[in-house]
Amino acid sequence: MVKRQAYQPILITDAPRSQDDQLNSRQKRYVLMMAIRVACLVAGAILVGAKAPLLWLWLPLCALGMVLVPWLAVLLANDRPPKEEHRLANRFQNRRREEPAPTALTAEENPHKIIDAEP
């Protein structure tokens, strides 16, 4: 008797995003974070020029935004999703699955085929 493999369809939703899509989203995130940095710089300059109340509180917050946001922007812009072979979930699934799933079934292996039982 031939050992039958379980039929597991390949889903398009399991496909990773293309490298161009990943790069595009990282670039947009970087530009947005740099815009926040510029906003912190402008807000700090306006607060100093207007001699706003609670300047001792607002100025360090603006300075913190001008220092931390660029650092985080660079880290996030260089961040890529993990490759499939390095994902922890895939390591556990690969241990359970000894044989790769078939990409197509032959007529004999079709799970939807109705087989009449012999009397």
ZANU-960337 format. One record per residue (C-alpha): residue in one letter; x, y, z. Coordinates in nm, 2 decimals, always signed. Example, Ala and Ser with C-alpha at 12.3 -4.5 7.8 and 13.67 -1.06 7.14 Angstrom:
# ZANU-960337
R;A;+1.23;-0.45;+0.78
R;S;+1.37;-0.11;+0.71
//
This chain:
# ZANU-960337
R;M;+0.00;+0.00;+0.00
R;V;+0.13;+0.35;-0.09
R;K;+0.17;+0.59;+0.20
R;R;-0.06;+0.88;+0.14
R;Q;+0.05;+1.24;+0.21
R;A;-0.19;+1.48;+0.36
R;Y;-0.31;+1.74;+0.10
R;Q;-0.22;+2.09;+0.22
R;P;-0.30;+2.37;-0.02
R;I;-0.05;+2.65;-0.07
R;L;-0.21;+2.98;+0.03
R;I;-0.13;+3.31;-0.14
R;T;-0.17;+3.48;+0.20
R;D;+0.13;+3.29;+0.33
R;A;+0.35;+3.45;+0.06
R;P;+0.60;+3.71;+0.20
R;R;+0.58;+4.07;+0.09
R;S;+0.80;+4.16;-0.20
R;Q;+1.13;+4.34;-0.13
R;D;+1.01;+4.65;-0.31
R;D;+0.70;+4.67;-0.09
R;Q;+0.91;+4.62;+0.22
R;L;+1.16;+4.89;+0.11
R;N;+0.88;+5.13;+0.02
R;S;+0.71;+5.10;+0.36
R;R;+1.04;+5.14;+0.55
R;Q;+1.12;+5.45;+0.35
R;K;+0.77;+5.60;+0.42
R;R;+0.82;+5.52;+0.79
R;Y;+1.16;+5.69;+0.79
R;V;+1.03;+6.01;+0.62
R;L;+0.74;+6.03;+0.87
R;M;+0.98;+5.99;+1.17
R;M;+1.21;+6.26;+1.02
R;A;+0.91;+6.49;+0.98
R;I;+0.83;+6.44;+1.35
R;R;+1.19;+6.53;+1.43
R;V;+1.16;+6.85;+1.23
R;A;+0.83;+6.93;+1.41
R;C;+1.01;+6.89;+1.74
R;L;+1.29;+7.13;+1.62
R;V;+1.04;+7.39;+1.50
R;A;+0.82;+7.36;+1.82
R;G;+1.13;+7.40;+2.04
R;A;+1.24;+7.71;+1.84
R;I;+0.89;+7.86;+1.87
R;L;+0.87;+7.79;+2.24
R;V;+1.20;+7.95;+2.31
R;G;+1.12;+8.25;+2.09
R;A;+0.78;+8.30;+2.25
R;K;+0.92;+8.24;+2.60
R;A;+0.63;+8.00;+2.67
R;P;+0.53;+7.91;+3.02
R;L;+0.67;+7.57;+3.15
R;L;+0.96;+7.61;+2.91
R;W;+1.17;+7.39;+3.14
R;L;+0.93;+7.11;+3.07
R;W;+0.87;+7.15;+2.70
R;L;+1.22;+7.21;+2.58
R;P;+1.37;+6.88;+2.72
R;L;+1.07;+6.70;+2.56
R;C;+1.15;+6.86;+2.22
R;A;+1.52;+6.78;+2.26
R;L;+1.44;+6.42;+2.35
R;G;+1.23;+6.39;+2.04
R;M;+1.51;+6.54;+1.83
R;V;+1.76;+6.29;+1.97
R;L;+1.56;+5.97;+2.00
R;V;+1.34;+5.99;+1.69
R;P;+1.63;+5.98;+1.44
R;W;+1.80;+5.69;+1.62
R;L;+1.47;+5.49;+1.61
R;A;+1.41;+5.59;+1.25
R;V;+1.74;+5.45;+1.14
R;L;+1.69;+5.13;+1.34
R;L;+1.34;+5.08;+1.20
R;A;+1.44;+5.17;+0.84
R;N;+1.71;+4.90;+0.85
R;D;+1.48;+4.64;+1.00
R;R;+1.36;+4.36;+0.78
R;P;+1.12;+4.08;+0.86
R;P;+1.29;+3.76;+0.95
R;K;+1.35;+3.51;+0.67
R;E;+1.12;+3.20;+0.67
R;E;+1.39;+2.96;+0.77
R;H;+1.48;+3.18;+1.08
R;R;+1.13;+3.22;+1.21
R;L;+1.07;+3.03;+1.54
R;A;+0.73;+2.91;+1.44
R;N;+0.85;+2.75;+1.12
R;R;+1.12;+2.56;+1.31
R;F;+0.86;+2.38;+1.52
R;Q;+0.63;+2.32;+1.22
R;N;+0.92;+2.17;+1.02
R;R;+1.00;+1.92;+1.30
R;R;+0.64;+1.79;+1.29
R;R;+0.63;+1.77;+0.91
R;E;+0.88;+1.51;+0.79
R;E;+0.79;+1.52;+0.43
R;P;+0.71;+1.83;+0.22
R;A;+0.35;+1.87;+0.12
R;P;+0.27;+1.78;-0.24
R;T;+0.20;+2.07;-0.48
R;A;-0.04;+1.86;-0.69
R;L;-0.23;+1.54;-0.65
R;T;-0.26;+1.27;-0.90
R;A;-0.60;+1.13;-1.00
R;E;-0.54;+0.83;-0.76
R;E;-0.47;+1.06;-0.47
R;N;-0.75;+1.31;-0.52
R;P;-0.93;+1.34;-0.18
R;H;-1.25;+1.45;-0.35
R;K;-1.28;+1.15;-0.58
R;I;-1.57;+0.92;-0.49
R;I;-1.46;+0.56;-0.47
R;D;-1.73;+0.29;-0.49
R;A;-1.67;+0.00;-0.24
R;E;-1.68;-0.35;-0.39
R;P;-1.96;-0.57;-0.26
//
